[in-house]
Amino acid sequence: MQPETFVRRSIPMLACFAAACAPVAAPVPSSAPAPAPSPTASATVAPPVVPLPPRAAPVALCGRGMVQPGIDGRLFNHFRYPDTPATALVPAPAALGGSCRVHPAMLGDLERLLAAANGDPAVAGTLRAVSCHRPEALQRQTFCGGIGADGSGSFAERAWASAPPGHSEHATGYVIDFGTSTSRACDAEACFAATPAGRWLRANAARFGFEMSFPAGNRQQVKWEPWHWRWVGTRADTPGAGAARSLFAPARARFPADPGL
Ligand SMILES: [Zn+2]
């Protein structure tokens, strides 16, 4: 017996009784999509279709054409982040030096962290802010400037130590690169970890809502950055922490900070 003939001429609802006849179901209202035909009557139930997230669009990079982000939206291992406008930021405490601007939600914790550091004779007066908010345009200069004008160097190599524009945690305003006045040669260098300031941050920064985004040996495959700390608040219900944690949720879920919160 031909299943199609049987279904159409006798009892249409039987189309739902067995997988073999499901593809030739009874007539459906014209507004519903037509079922796909089955190549054989013995076809099994199709596995559930898991929709893929929309693929990020290719991005132009350093005037060298278009680059396709990965299926998870990362570009050379870096997540995409929005650029917080400068008008939404506030100056970092003057005692940190420089002209850094940060997200206002983290200012209270940053001031408490600085006060605690200044209360410890081992690091009092030495903590500095080397870099805080970096707008996308500056990040573009930083990243693309590390690519040789003669075409030398690759994006992947550059991204080991610097995020592509549009993919830096610094754009959010929740991040500070710390340094120490006792060892300026260790700004943005691994040796910062061994300075008194670096050791103090590792032991204490989490108490003030800061975590190390790129710990040694991180699976995100970004260079170890013991100077780079992002603020997510000590608790999820800390005012402002929800927004910060939302931005960093993909990174925190897949590549936990260490020390982390
Ligand atoms: Zn940084």
Residues whose N, C-alpha, C, O or C-beta is under 5 A from the ligand:
A	BS01	ZN	D177 H228
